[in-house]
Amino acid sequence: MGPSAPNILKYVQEVREASVMPERLPPHSHCLNCEVPIAEDEIFCSDKCKVVHDGKARKEKRRMMYFYLIAIVAIVAISITGSFL
């Protein structure tokens, strides 16, 4: 048998009391590339992060374009060969 419900509740309460809540953080956002905390009105923490993020975005866009192109070609090929059967 496992621990009884009162023991579990007591343990949970002890853990909650022992944990110290950090002070409230000032309003901020996070860099889109590296997730470092930055000022609320900024998007990237540095120019390097912007360049890296833009490169990743272009690569992802190109990959999705190839995926859709291959999907269209496959659908057309299946529909053409299906009409011969």
N, CA, C and O atoms as a Maestro MAE file, in Angstrom:
{
 s_m_m2io_version
 :::
 2.0.0
}

f_m_ct {
 s_m_title
 :::
 protein
 m_atom[340] {
  # First column is atom index #
  i_m_mmod_type
  r_m_x_coord
  r_m_y_coord
  r_m_z_coord
  i_m_residue_number
  s_m_chain_name
  s_m_pdb_residue_name
  s_m_pdb_atom_name
  i_m_atomic_number
  :::
  1 25 0.840 -1.191 0.000 1 A "MET " " N  " 7
  2 3 0.000 0.000 0.000 1 A "MET " " CA " 6
  3 2 0.881 1.249 0.000 1 A "MET " " C  " 6
  4 15 1.951 1.270 0.608 1 A "MET " " O  " 8
  5 25 0.422 2.265 -0.677 2 A "GLY " " N  " 7
  6 3 1.127 3.534 -0.733 2 A "GLY " " CA " 6
  7 2 0.819 4.394 0.480 2 A "GLY " " C  " 6
  8 15 0.090 3.971 1.377 2 A "GLY " " O  " 8
  9 25 1.365 5.586 0.511 3 A "PRO " " N  " 7
  10 3 1.110 6.483 1.631 3 A "PRO " " CA " 6
  11 2 -0.354 6.905 1.657 3 A "PRO " " C  " 6
  12 15 -1.030 6.966 0.630 3 A "PRO " " O  " 8
  13 25 -0.809 7.190 2.856 4 A "SER " " N  " 7
  14 3 -2.209 7.576 2.999 4 A "SER " " CA " 6
  15 2 -2.426 9.008 2.531 4 A "SER " " C  " 6
  16 15 -1.484 9.796 2.447 4 A "SER " " O  " 8
  17 25 -3.664 9.328 2.231 5 A "ALA " " N  " 7
  18 3 -4.006 10.652 1.721 5 A "ALA " " CA " 6
  19 2 -3.600 11.769 2.676 5 A "ALA " " C  " 6
  20 15 -3.062 12.772 2.206 5 A "ALA " " O  " 8
  21 25 -3.820 11.663 3.982 6 A "PRO " " N  " 7
  22 3 -3.399 12.741 4.879 6 A "PRO " " CA " 6
  23 2 -1.888 12.975 4.843 6 A "PRO " " C  " 6
  24 15 -1.436 14.116 4.940 6 A "PRO " " O  " 8
  25 25 -1.100 11.890 4.704 7 A "ASN " " N  " 7
  26 3 0.352 12.054 4.628 7 A "ASN " " CA " 6
  27 2 0.754 12.775 3.354 7 A "ASN " " C  " 6
  28 15 1.655 13.614 3.375 7 A "ASN " " O  " 8
  29 25 0.107 12.466 2.259 8 A "ILE " " N  " 7
  30 3 0.409 13.124 0.986 8 A "ILE " " CA " 6
  31 2 0.050 14.601 1.073 8 A "ILE " " C  " 6
  32 15 0.827 15.456 0.648 8 A "ILE " " O  " 8
  33 25 -1.119 14.904 1.620 9 A "LEU " " N  " 7
  34 3 -1.531 16.302 1.756 9 A "LEU " " CA " 6
  35 2 -0.577 17.069 2.654 9 A "LEU " " C  " 6
  36 15 -0.253 18.224 2.376 9 A "LEU " " O  " 8
  37 25 -0.121 16.428 3.739 10 A "LYS " " N  " 7
  38 3 0.830 17.068 4.650 10 A "LYS " " CA " 6
  39 2 2.143 17.342 3.923 10 A "LYS " " C  " 6
  40 15 2.729 18.413 4.080 10 A "LYS " " O  " 8
  41 25 2.609 16.376 3.127 11 A "TYR " " N  " 7
  42 3 3.849 16.548 2.378 11 A "TYR " " CA " 6
  43 2 3.731 17.693 1.374 11 A "TYR " " C  " 6
  44 15 4.639 18.516 1.256 11 A "TYR " " O  " 8
  45 25 2.625 17.745 0.661 12 A "VAL " " N  " 7
  46 3 2.413 18.810 -0.319 12 A "VAL " " CA " 6
  47 2 2.405 20.170 0.370 12 A "VAL " " C  " 6
  48 15 2.994 21.125 -0.137 12 A "VAL " " O  " 8
  49 25 1.758 20.262 1.493 13 A "GLN " " N  " 7
  50 3 1.704 21.522 2.228 13 A "GLN " " CA " 6
  51 2 3.098 21.929 2.702 13 A "GLN " " C  " 6
  52 15 3.442 23.109 2.638 13 A "GLN " " O  " 8
  53 25 3.904 20.985 3.175 14 A "GLU " " N  " 7
  54 3 5.267 21.289 3.605 14 A "GLU " " CA " 6
  55 2 6.119 21.796 2.448 14 A "GLU " " C  " 6
  56 15 6.896 22.739 2.602 14 A "GLU " " O  " 8
  57 25 5.966 21.165 1.292 15 A "VAL " " N  " 7
  58 3 6.737 21.591 0.117 15 A "VAL " " CA " 6
  59 2 6.333 23.006 -0.283 15 A "VAL " " C  " 6
  60 15 7.193 23.830 -0.593 15 A "VAL " " O  " 8
  61 25 5.039 23.292 -0.280 16 A "ARG " " N  " 7
  62 3 4.571 24.632 -0.631 16 A "ARG " " CA " 6
  63 2 5.102 25.680 0.331 16 A "ARG " " C  " 6
  64 15 5.503 26.764 -0.093 16 A "ARG " " O  " 8
  65 25 5.109 25.374 1.612 17 A "GLU " " N  " 7
  66 3 5.591 26.330 2.600 17 A "GLU " " CA " 6
  67 2 7.092 26.527 2.494 17 A "GLU " " C  " 6
  68 15 7.594 27.622 2.748 17 A "GLU " " O  " 8
  69 25 7.815 25.479 2.121 18 A "ALA " " N  " 7
  70 3 9.272 25.560 2.028 18 A "ALA " " CA " 6
  71 2 9.725 26.317 0.787 18 A "ALA " " C  " 6
  72 15 10.793 26.930 0.787 18 A "ALA " " O  " 8
  73 25 8.925 26.278 -0.261 19 A "SER " " N  " 7
  74 3 9.335 26.973 -1.481 19 A "SER " " CA " 6
  75 2 9.148 28.468 -1.296 19 A "SER " " C  " 6
  76 15 8.132 28.934 -0.781 19 A "SER " " O  " 8
  77 25 10.145 29.193 -1.726 20 A "VAL " " N  " 7
  78 3 10.118 30.648 -1.599 20 A "VAL " " CA " 6
  79 2 9.796 31.232 -2.959 20 A "VAL " " C  " 6
  80 15 10.475 30.940 -3.944 20 A "VAL " " O  " 8
  81 25 8.783 32.040 -3.014 21 A "MET " " N  " 7
  82 3 8.402 32.674 -4.273 21 A "MET " " CA " 6
  83 2 9.393 33.802 -4.580 21 A "MET " " C  " 6
  84 15 9.676 34.622 -3.707 21 A "MET " " O  " 8
  85 25 9.917 33.854 -5.792 22 A "PRO " " N  " 7
  86 3 10.833 34.931 -6.141 22 A "PRO " " CA " 6
  87 2 10.092 36.265 -6.199 22 A "PRO " " C  " 6
  88 15 8.870 36.320 -6.333 22 A "PRO " " O  " 8
  89 25 10.870 37.326 -6.093 23 A "GLU " " N  " 7
  90 3 10.253 38.648 -6.217 23 A "GLU " " CA " 6
  91 2 9.672 38.791 -7.610 23 A "GLU " " C  " 6
  92 15 10.108 38.133 -8.555 23 A "GLU " " O  " 8
  93 25 8.705 39.640 -7.718 24 A "ARG " " N  " 7
  94 3 8.036 39.849 -9.004 24 A "ARG " " CA " 6
  95 2 9.025 40.446 -10.004 24 A "ARG " " C  " 6
  96 15 9.708 41.427 -9.708 24 A "ARG " " O  " 8
  97 25 9.092 39.845 -11.182 25 A "LEU " " N  " 7
  98 3 9.989 40.329 -12.229 25 A "LEU " " CA " 6
  99 2 9.382 41.535 -12.925 25 A "LEU " " C  " 6
  100 15 8.161 41.637 -13.039 25 A "LEU " " O  " 8
  101 25 10.220 42.442 -13.386 26 A "PRO " " N  " 7
  102 3 9.681 43.574 -14.146 26 A "PRO " " CA " 6
  103 2 9.139 43.077 -15.489 26 A "PRO " " C  " 6
  104 15 9.532 42.006 -15.951 26 A "PRO " " O  " 8
  105 25 8.255 43.830 -16.111 27 A "PRO " " N  " 7
  106 3 7.718 43.421 -17.418 27 A "PRO " " CA " 6
  107 2 8.858 43.220 -18.419 27 A "PRO " " C  " 6
  108 15 9.751 44.058 -18.539 27 A "PRO " " O  " 8
  109 25 8.808 42.110 -19.122 28 A "HIS " " N  " 7
  110 3 9.849 41.813 -20.107 28 A "HIS " " CA " 6
  111 2 9.298 40.839 -21.147 28 A "HIS " " C  " 6
  112 15 8.212 40.281 -20.996 28 A "HIS " " O  " 8
  113 25 10.081 40.657 -22.198 29 A "SER " " N  " 7
  114 3 9.767 39.632 -23.187 29 A "SER " " CA " 6
  115 2 11.036 38.795 -23.350 29 A "SER " " C  " 6
  116 15 12.006 38.988 -22.617 29 A "SER " " O  " 8
  117 25 11.030 37.882 -24.294 30 A "HIS " " N  " 7
  118 3 12.186 37.021 -24.505 30 A "HIS " " CA " 6
  119 2 12.608 37.090 -25.963 30 A "HIS " " C  " 6
  120 15 11.777 37.201 -26.865 30 A "HIS " " O  " 8
  121 25 13.911 37.021 -26.174 31 A "CYS " " N  " 7
  122 3 14.480 37.023 -27.524 31 A "CYS " " CA " 6
  123 2 13.867 35.867 -28.311 31 A "CYS " " C  " 6
  124 15 13.783 34.747 -27.808 31 A "CYS " " O  " 8
  125 25 13.442 36.137 -29.539 32 A "LEU " " N  " 7
  126 3 12.829 35.098 -30.364 32 A "LEU " " CA " 6
  127 2 13.802 33.991 -30.744 32 A "LEU " " C  " 6
  128 15 13.387 32.890 -31.105 32 A "LEU " " O  " 8
  129 25 15.088 34.281 -30.663 33 A "ASN " " N  " 7
  130 3 16.073 33.286 -31.063 33 A "ASN " " CA " 6
  131 2 16.619 32.489 -29.879 33 A "ASN " " C  " 6
  132 15 16.628 31.259 -29.916 33 A "ASN " " O  " 8
  133 25 17.070 33.171 -28.836 34 A "CYS " " N  " 7
  134 3 17.766 32.475 -27.753 34 A "CYS " " CA " 6
  135 2 17.004 32.467 -26.426 34 A "CYS " " C  " 6
  136 15 17.476 31.882 -25.451 34 A "CYS " " O  " 8
  137 25 15.836 33.105 -26.374 35 A "GLU " " N  " 7
  138 3 14.979 33.111 -25.194 35 A "GLU " " CA " 6
  139 2 15.553 33.862 -23.995 35 A "GLU " " C  " 6
  140 15 15.085 33.672 -22.872 35 A "GLU " " O  " 8
  141 25 16.551 34.705 -24.212 36 A "VAL " " N  " 7
  142 3 17.101 35.518 -23.130 36 A "VAL " " CA " 6
  143 2 16.092 36.617 -22.790 36 A "VAL " " C  " 6
  144 15 15.502 37.201 -23.699 36 A "VAL " " O  " 8
  145 25 15.879 36.913 -21.507 37 A "PRO " " N  " 7
  146 3 14.963 38.002 -21.153 37 A "PRO " " CA " 6
  147 2 15.488 39.343 -21.677 37 A "PRO " " C  " 6
  148 15 16.666 39.668 -21.522 37 A "PRO " " O  " 8
  149 25 14.596 40.109 -22.294 38 A "ILE " " N  " 7
  150 3 14.960 41.423 -22.839 38 A "ILE " " CA " 6
  151 2 13.851 42.415 -22.511 38 A "ILE " " C  " 6
  152 15 12.808 42.038 -21.976 38 A "ILE " " O  " 8
  153 25 14.082 43.674 -22.833 39 A "ALA " " N  " 7
  154 3 13.070 44.702 -22.592 39 A "ALA " " CA " 6
  155 2 11.801 44.367 -23.366 39 A "ALA " " C  " 6
  156 15 11.843 43.706 -24.404 39 A "ALA " " O  " 8
  157 25 10.685 44.831 -22.845 40 A "GLU " " N  " 7
  158 3 9.382 44.496 -23.424 40 A "GLU " " CA " 6
  159 2 9.224 44.923 -24.880 40 A "GLU " " C  " 6
  160 15 8.562 44.234 -25.656 40 A "GLU " " O  " 8
  161 25 9.812 46.029 -25.251 41 A "ASP " " N  " 7
  162 3 9.609 46.572 -26.594 41 A "ASP " " CA " 6
  163 2 10.599 46.038 -27.624 41 A "ASP " " C  " 6
  164 15 10.543 46.437 -28.787 41 A "ASP " " O  " 8
  165 25 11.494 45.154 -27.227 42 A "GLU " " N  " 7
  166 3 12.482 44.597 -28.154 42 A "GLU " " CA " 6
  167 2 12.053 43.207 -28.616 42 A "GLU " " C  " 6
  168 15 11.241 42.543 -27.972 42 A "GLU " " O  " 8
  169 25 12.621 42.783 -29.753 43 A "ILE " " N  " 7
  170 3 12.293 41.466 -30.300 43 A "ILE " " CA " 6
  171 2 13.490 40.523 -30.175 43 A "ILE " " C  " 6
  172 15 13.320 39.339 -29.883 43 A "ILE " " O  " 8
  173 25 14.688 41.040 -30.392 44 A "PHE " " N  " 7
  174 3 15.923 40.256 -30.323 44 A "PHE " " CA " 6
  175 2 16.883 40.906 -29.342 44 A "PHE " " C  " 6
  176 15 16.832 42.116 -29.117 44 A "PHE " " O  " 8
  177 25 17.765 40.090 -28.754 45 A "CYS " " N  " 7
  178 3 18.724 40.624 -27.788 45 A "CYS " " CA " 6
  179 2 19.932 41.230 -28.478 45 A "CYS " " C  " 6
  180 15 20.619 42.063 -27.887 45 A "CYS " " O  " 8
  181 25 20.212 40.831 -29.721 46 A "SER " " N  " 7
  182 3 21.367 41.359 -30.450 46 A "SER " " CA " 6
  183 2 21.138 41.231 -31.954 46 A "SER " " C  " 6
  184 15 20.213 40.553 -32.403 46 A "SER " " O  " 8
  185 25 21.988 41.887 -32.707 47 A "ASP " " N  " 7
  186 3 21.907 41.779 -34.169 47 A "ASP " " CA " 6
  187 2 22.236 40.351 -34.617 47 A "ASP " " C  " 6
  188 15 21.671 39.848 -35.588 47 A "ASP " " O  " 8
  189 25 23.152 39.712 -33.898 48 A "LYS " " N  " 7
  190 3 23.516 38.337 -34.250 48 A "LYS " " CA " 6
  191 2 22.294 37.412 -34.139 48 A "LYS " " C  " 6
  192 15 22.066 36.573 -35.010 48 A "LYS " " O  " 8
  193 25 21.519 37.569 -33.075 49 A "CYS " " N  " 7
  194 3 20.325 36.747 -32.908 49 A "CYS " " CA " 6
  195 2 19.311 37.015 -34.022 49 A "CYS " " C  " 6
  196 15 18.643 36.093 -34.490 49 A "CYS " " O  " 8
  197 25 19.199 38.269 -34.442 50 A "LYS " " N  " 7
  198 3 18.277 38.609 -35.528 50 A "LYS " " CA " 6
  199 2 18.702 37.915 -36.818 50 A "LYS " " C  " 6
  200 15 17.870 37.353 -37.530 50 A "LYS " " O  " 8
  201 25 20.002 37.957 -37.116 51 A "VAL " " N  " 7
  202 3 20.517 37.334 -38.331 51 A "VAL " " CA " 6
  203 2 20.297 35.815 -38.284 51 A "VAL " " C  " 6
  204 15 19.873 35.217 -39.273 51 A "VAL " " O  " 8
  205 25 20.585 35.198 -37.139 52 A "VAL " " N  " 7
  206 3 20.415 33.751 -36.998 52 A "VAL " " CA " 6
  207 2 18.937 33.383 -37.144 52 A "VAL " " C  " 6
  208 15 18.598 32.417 -37.827 52 A "VAL " " O  " 8
  209 25 18.062 34.154 -36.500 53 A "HIS " " N  " 7
  210 3 16.623 33.875 -36.573 53 A "HIS " " CA " 6
  211 2 16.113 34.043 -38.002 53 A "HIS " " C  " 6
  212 15 15.327 33.223 -38.477 53 A "HIS " " O  " 8
  213 25 16.552 35.099 -38.693 54 A "ASP " " N  " 7
  214 3 16.125 35.309 -40.079 54 A "ASP " " CA " 6
  215 2 16.582 34.162 -40.973 54 A "ASP " " C  " 6
  216 15 15.846 33.733 -41.861 54 A "ASP " " O  " 8
  217 25 17.802 33.662 -40.738 55 A "GLY " " N  " 7
  218 3 18.306 32.523 -41.508 55 A "GLY " " CA " 6
  219 2 17.462 31.272 -41.273 55 A "GLY " " C  " 6
  220 15 17.137 30.543 -42.210 55 A "GLY " " O  " 8
  221 25 17.111 31.036 -40.004 56 A "LYS " " N  " 7
  222 3 16.265 29.879 -39.686 56 A "LYS " " CA " 6
  223 2 14.887 30.024 -40.328 56 A "LYS " " C  " 6
  224 15 14.328 29.050 -40.832 56 A "LYS " " O  " 8
  225 25 14.343 31.234 -40.309 57 A "ALA " " N  " 7
  226 3 13.017 31.468 -40.887 57 A "ALA " " CA " 6
  227 2 13.035 31.222 -42.395 57 A "ALA " " C  " 6
  228 15 12.118 30.606 -42.937 57 A "ALA " " O  " 8
  229 25 14.082 31.704 -43.072 58 A "ARG " " N  " 7
  230 3 14.197 31.473 -44.517 58 A "ARG " " CA " 6
  231 2 14.317 29.976 -44.817 58 A "ARG " " C  " 6
  232 15 13.701 29.469 -45.754 58 A "ARG " " O  " 8
  233 25 15.110 29.288 -44.017 59 A "LYS " " N  " 7
  234 3 15.298 27.851 -44.216 59 A "LYS " " CA " 6
  235 2 13.979 27.097 -44.020 59 A "LYS " " C  " 6
  236 15 13.651 26.196 -44.792 59 A "LYS " " O  " 8
  237 25 13.233 27.471 -42.992 60 A "GLU " " N  " 7
  238 3 11.938 26.835 -42.724 60 A "GLU " " CA " 6
  239 2 10.947 27.127 -43.850 60 A "GLU " " C  " 6
  240 15 10.193 26.246 -44.263 60 A "GLU " " O  " 8
  241 25 10.952 28.353 -44.341 61 A "LYS " " N  " 7
  242 3 10.052 28.733 -45.441 61 A "LYS " " CA " 6
  243 2 10.372 27.922 -46.698 61 A "LYS " " C  " 6
  244 15 9.472 27.434 -47.381 61 A "LYS " " O  " 8
  245 25 11.659 27.788 -46.989 62 A "ARG " " N  " 7
  246 3 12.090 27.022 -48.159 62 A "ARG " " CA " 6
  247 2 11.702 25.549 -48.004 62 A "ARG " " C  " 6
  248 15 11.253 24.922 -48.963 62 A "ARG " " O  " 8
  249 25 11.873 25.003 -46.812 63 A "ARG " " N  " 7
  250 3 11.527 23.610 -46.552 63 A "ARG " " CA " 6
  251 2 10.032 23.372 -46.743 63 A "ARG " " C  " 6
  252 15 9.631 22.366 -47.328 63 A "ARG " " O  " 8
  253 25 9.217 24.289 -46.255 64 A "MET " " N  " 7
  254 3 7.762 24.154 -46.421 64 A "MET " " CA " 6
  255 2 7.371 24.257 -47.895 64 A "MET " " C  " 6
  256 15 6.475 23.546 -48.348 64 A "MET " " O  " 8
  257 25 8.035 25.135 -48.642 65 A "MET " " N  " 7
  258 3 7.749 25.269 -50.073 65 A "MET " " CA " 6
  259 2 8.037 23.949 -50.785 65 A "MET " " C  " 6
  260 15 7.239 23.510 -51.613 65 A "MET " " O  " 8
  261 25 9.181 23.306 -50.470 66 A "TYR " " N  " 7
  262 3 9.515 22.013 -51.073 66 A "TYR " " CA " 6
  263 2 8.491 20.951 -50.685 66 A "TYR " " C  " 6
  264 15 8.106 20.126 -51.514 66 A "TYR " " O  " 8
  265 25 8.051 20.968 -49.434 67 A "PHE " " N  " 7
  266 3 7.061 20.001 -48.979 67 A "PHE " " CA " 6
  267 2 5.770 20.131 -49.782 67 A "PHE " " C  " 6
  268 15 5.230 19.137 -50.267 67 A "PHE " " O  " 8
  269 25 5.277 21.364 -49.920 68 A "TYR " " N  " 7
  270 3 4.033 21.578 -50.672 68 A "TYR " " CA " 6
  271 2 4.208 21.222 -52.144 68 A "TYR " " C  " 6
  272 15 3.302 20.653 -52.755 68 A "TYR " " O  " 8
  273 25 5.339 21.544 -52.707 69 A "LEU " " N  " 7
  274 3 5.610 21.221 -54.112 69 A "LEU " " CA " 6
  275 2 5.602 19.705 -54.321 69 A "LEU " " C  " 6
  276 15 4.997 19.209 -55.271 69 A "LEU " " O  " 8
  277 25 6.269 18.978 -53.439 70 A "ILE " " N  " 7
  278 3 6.299 17.516 -53.549 70 A "ILE " " CA " 6
  279 2 4.898 16.936 -53.346 70 A "ILE " " C  " 6
  280 15 4.515 15.985 -54.028 70 A "ILE " " O  " 8
  281 25 4.134 17.506 -52.413 71 A "ALA " " N  " 7
  282 3 2.768 17.026 -52.181 71 A "ALA " " CA " 6
  283 2 1.904 17.232 -53.421 71 A "ALA " " C  " 6
  284 15 1.136 16.343 -53.789 71 A "ALA " " O  " 8
  285 25 2.014 18.375 -54.060 72 A "ILE " " N  " 7
  286 3 1.227 18.661 -55.273 72 A "ILE " " CA " 6
  287 2 1.618 17.707 -56.393 72 A "ILE " " C  " 6
  288 15 0.755 17.166 -57.085 72 A "ILE " " O  " 8
  289 25 2.923 17.503 -56.570 73 A "VAL " " N  " 7
  290 3 3.394 16.588 -57.611 73 A "VAL " " CA " 6
  291 2 2.882 15.177 -57.333 73 A "VAL " " C  " 6
  292 15 2.459 14.481 -58.257 73 A "VAL " " O  " 8
  293 25 2.915 14.749 -56.077 74 A "ALA " " N  " 7
  294 3 2.432 13.411 -55.731 74 A "ALA " " CA " 6
  295 2 0.939 13.277 -56.011 74 A "ALA " " C  " 6
  296 15 0.498 12.256 -56.539 74 A "ALA " " O  " 8
  297 25 0.171 14.283 -55.665 75 A "ILE " " N  " 7
  298 3 -1.280 14.234 -55.905 75 A "ILE " " CA " 6
  299 2 -1.575 14.175 -57.401 75 A "ILE " " C  " 6
  300 15 -2.433 13.414 -57.846 75 A "ILE " " O  " 8
  301 25 -0.859 14.982 -58.163 76 A "VAL " " N  " 7
  302 3 -1.058 14.973 -59.618 76 A "VAL " " CA " 6
  303 2 -0.655 13.614 -60.184 76 A "VAL " " C  " 6
  304 15 -1.364 13.064 -61.026 76 A "VAL " " O  " 8
  305 25 0.463 13.070 -59.738 77 A "ALA " " N  " 7
  306 3 0.922 11.773 -60.243 77 A "ALA " " CA " 6
  307 2 -0.075 10.673 -59.900 77 A "ALA " " C  " 6
  308 15 -0.361 9.813 -60.734 77 A "ALA " " O  " 8
  309 25 -0.598 10.692 -58.696 78 A "ILE " " N  " 7
  310 3 -1.580 9.682 -58.286 78 A "ILE " " CA " 6
  311 2 -2.864 9.818 -59.103 78 A "ILE " " C  " 6
  312 15 -3.445 8.814 -59.516 78 A "ILE " " O  " 8
  313 25 -3.300 11.035 -59.334 79 A "SER " " N  " 7
  314 3 -4.534 11.223 -60.092 79 A "SER " " CA " 6
  315 2 -4.344 10.833 -61.569 79 A "SER " " C  " 6
  316 15 -5.276 10.322 -62.191 79 A "SER " " O  " 8
  317 25 -3.162 11.067 -62.131 80 A "ILE " " N  " 7
  318 3 -2.911 10.677 -63.524 80 A "ILE " " CA " 6
  319 2 -2.866 9.169 -63.650 80 A "ILE " " C  " 6
  320 15 -3.493 8.594 -64.540 80 A "ILE " " O  " 8
  321 25 -2.108 8.517 -62.741 81 A "THR " " N  " 7
  322 3 -1.988 7.047 -62.833 81 A "THR " " CA " 6
  323 2 -3.310 6.396 -62.442 81 A "THR " " C  " 6
  324 15 -3.606 5.297 -62.912 81 A "THR " " O  " 8
  325 25 -4.095 7.022 -61.618 82 A "GLY " " N  " 7
  326 3 -5.386 6.483 -61.243 82 A "GLY " " CA " 6
  327 2 -6.365 6.480 -62.401 82 A "GLY " " C  " 6
  328 15 -7.244 5.621 -62.471 82 A "GLY " " O  " 8
  329 25 -6.219 7.432 -63.311 83 A "SER " " N  " 7
  330 3 -7.141 7.501 -64.455 83 A "SER " " CA " 6
  331 2 -6.838 6.410 -65.476 83 A "SER " " C  " 6
  332 15 -7.695 6.091 -66.300 83 A "SER " " O  " 8
  333 25 -5.629 5.825 -65.441 84 A "PHE " " N  " 7
  334 3 -5.270 4.755 -66.361 84 A "PHE " " CA " 6
  335 2 -5.750 3.396 -65.862 84 A "PHE " " C  " 6
  336 15 -5.795 2.439 -66.636 84 A "PHE " " O  " 8
  337 25 -6.102 3.297 -64.606 85 A "LEU " " N  " 7
  338 3 -6.505 1.989 -64.063 85 A "LEU " " CA " 6
  339 2 -7.925 1.689 -64.300 85 A "LEU " " C  " 6
  340 15 -8.406 0.628 -63.901 85 A "LEU " " O  " 8
  :::
 }
 m_bond[339] {
  # First column is bond index #
  i_m_from
  i_m_to
  i_m_order
  :::
  1 1 2 1
  2 2 3 1
  3 3 4 2
  4 3 5 1
  5 5 6 1
  6 6 7 1
  7 7 8 2
  8 7 9 1
  9 9 10 1
  10 10 11 1
  11 11 12 2
  12 11 13 1
  13 13 14 1
  14 14 15 1
  15 15 16 2
  16 15 17 1
  17 17 18 1
  18 18 19 1
  19 19 20 2
  20 19 21 1
  21 21 22 1
  22 22 23 1
  23 23 24 2
  24 23 25 1
  25 25 26 1
  26 26 27 1
  27 27 28 2
  28 27 29 1
  29 29 30 1
  30 30 31 1
  31 31 32 2
  32 31 33 1
  33 33 34 1
  34 34 35 1
  35 35 36 2
  36 35 37 1
  37 37 38 1
  38 38 39 1
  39 39 40 2
  40 39 41 1
  41 41 42 1
  42 42 43 1
  43 43 44 2
  44 43 45 1
  45 45 46 1
  46 46 47 1
  47 47 48 2
  48 47 49 1
  49 49 50 1
  50 50 51 1
  51 51 52 2
  52 51 53 1
  53 53 54 1
  54 54 55 1
  55 55 56 2
  56 55 57 1
  57 57 58 1
  58 58 59 1
  59 59 60 2
  60 59 61 1
  61 61 62 1
  62 62 63 1
  63 63 64 2
  64 63 65 1
  65 65 66 1
  66 66 67 1
  67 67 68 2
  68 67 69 1
  69 69 70 1
  70 70 71 1
  71 71 72 2
  72 71 73 1
  73 73 74 1
  74 74 75 1
  75 75 76 2
  76 75 77 1
  77 77 78 1
  78 78 79 1
  79 79 80 2
  80 79 81 1
  81 81 82 1
  82 82 83 1
  83 83 84 2
  84 83 85 1
  85 85 86 1
  86 86 87 1
  87 87 88 2
  88 87 89 1
  89 89 90 1
  90 90 91 1
  91 91 92 2
  92 91 93 1
  93 93 94 1
  94 94 95 1
  95 95 96 2
  96 95 97 1
  97 97 98 1
  98 98 99 1
  99 99 100 2
  100 99 101 1
  101 101 102 1
  102 102 103 1
  103 103 104 2
  104 103 105 1
  105 105 106 1
  106 106 107 1
  107 107 108 2
  108 107 109 1
  109 109 110 1
  110 110 111 1
  111 111 112 2
  112 111 113 1
  113 113 114 1
  114 114 115 1
  115 115 116 2
  116 115 117 1
  117 117 118 1
  118 118 119 1
  119 119 120 2
  120 119 121 1
  121 121 122 1
  122 122 123 1
  123 123 124 2
  124 123 125 1
  125 125 126 1
  126 126 127 1
  127 127 128 2
  128 127 129 1
  129 129 130 1
  130 130 131 1
  131 131 132 2
  132 131 133 1
  133 133 134 1
  134 134 135 1
  135 135 136 2
  136 135 137 1
  137 137 138 1
  138 138 139 1
  139 139 140 2
  140 139 141 1
  141 141 142 1
  142 142 143 1
  143 143 144 2
  144 143 145 1
  145 145 146 1
  146 146 147 1
  147 147 148 2
  148 147 149 1
  149 149 150 1
  150 150 151 1
  151 151 152 2
  152 151 153 1
  153 153 154 1
  154 154 155 1
  155 155 156 2
  156 155 157 1
  157 157 158 1
  158 158 159 1
  159 159 160 2
  160 159 161 1
  161 161 162 1
  162 162 163 1
  163 163 164 2
  164 163 165 1
  165 165 166 1
  166 166 167 1
  167 167 168 2
  168 167 169 1
  169 169 170 1
  170 170 171 1
  171 171 172 2
  172 171 173 1
  173 173 174 1
  174 174 175 1
  175 175 176 2
  176 175 177 1
  177 177 178 1
  178 178 179 1
  179 179 180 2
  180 179 181 1
  181 181 182 1
  182 182 183 1
  183 183 184 2
  184 183 185 1
  185 185 186 1
  186 186 187 1
  187 187 188 2
  188 187 189 1
  189 189 190 1
  190 190 191 1
  191 191 192 2
  192 191 193 1
  193 193 194 1
  194 194 195 1
  195 195 196 2
  196 195 197 1
  197 197 198 1
  198 198 199 1
  199 199 200 2
  200 199 201 1
  201 201 202 1
  202 202 203 1
  203 203 204 2
  204 203 205 1
  205 205 206 1
  206 206 207 1
  207 207 208 2
  208 207 209 1
  209 209 210 1
  210 210 211 1
  211 211 212 2
  212 211 213 1
  213 213 214 1
  214 214 215 1
  215 215 216 2
  216 215 217 1
  217 217 218 1
  218 218 219 1
  219 219 220 2
  220 219 221 1
  221 221 222 1
  222 222 223 1
  223 223 224 2
  224 223 225 1
  225 225 226 1
  226 226 227 1
  227 227 228 2
  228 227 229 1
  229 229 230 1
  230 230 231 1
  231 231 232 2
  232 231 233 1
  233 233 234 1
  234 234 235 1
  235 235 236 2
  236 235 237 1
  237 237 238 1
  238 238 239 1
  239 239 240 2
  240 239 241 1
  241 241 242 1
  242 242 243 1
  243 243 244 2
  244 243 245 1
  245 245 246 1
  246 246 247 1
  247 247 248 2
  248 247 249 1
  249 249 250 1
  250 250 251 1
  251 251 252 2
  252 251 253 1
  253 253 254 1
  254 254 255 1
  255 255 256 2
  256 255 257 1
  257 257 258 1
  258 258 259 1
  259 259 260 2
  260 259 261 1
  261 261 262 1
  262 262 263 1
  263 263 264 2
  264 263 265 1
  265 265 266 1
  266 266 267 1
  267 267 268 2
  268 267 269 1
  269 269 270 1
  270 270 271 1
  271 271 272 2
  272 271 273 1
  273 273 274 1
  274 274 275 1
  275 275 276 2
  276 275 277 1
  277 277 278 1
  278 278 279 1
  279 279 280 2
  280 279 281 1
  281 281 282 1
  282 282 283 1
  283 283 284 2
  284 283 285 1
  285 285 286 1
  286 286 287 1
  287 287 288 2
  288 287 289 1
  289 289 290 1
  290 290 291 1
  291 291 292 2
  292 291 293 1
  293 293 294 1
  294 294 295 1
  295 295 296 2
  296 295 297 1
  297 297 298 1
  298 298 299 1
  299 299 300 2
  300 299 301 1
  301 301 302 1
  302 302 303 1
  303 303 304 2
  304 303 305 1
  305 305 306 1
  306 306 307 1
  307 307 308 2
  308 307 309 1
  309 309 310 1
  310 310 311 1
  311 311 312 2
  312 311 313 1
  313 313 314 1
  314 314 315 1
  315 315 316 2
  316 315 317 1
  317 317 318 1
  318 318 319 1
  319 319 320 2
  320 319 321 1
  321 321 322 1
  322 322 323 1
  323 323 324 2
  324 323 325 1
  325 325 326 1
  326 326 327 1
  327 327 328 2
  328 327 329 1
  329 329 330 1
  330 330 331 1
  331 331 332 2
  332 331 333 1
  333 333 334 1
  334 334 335 1
  335 335 336 2
  336 335 337 1
  337 337 338 1
  338 338 339 1
  339 339 340 2
  :::
 }
}
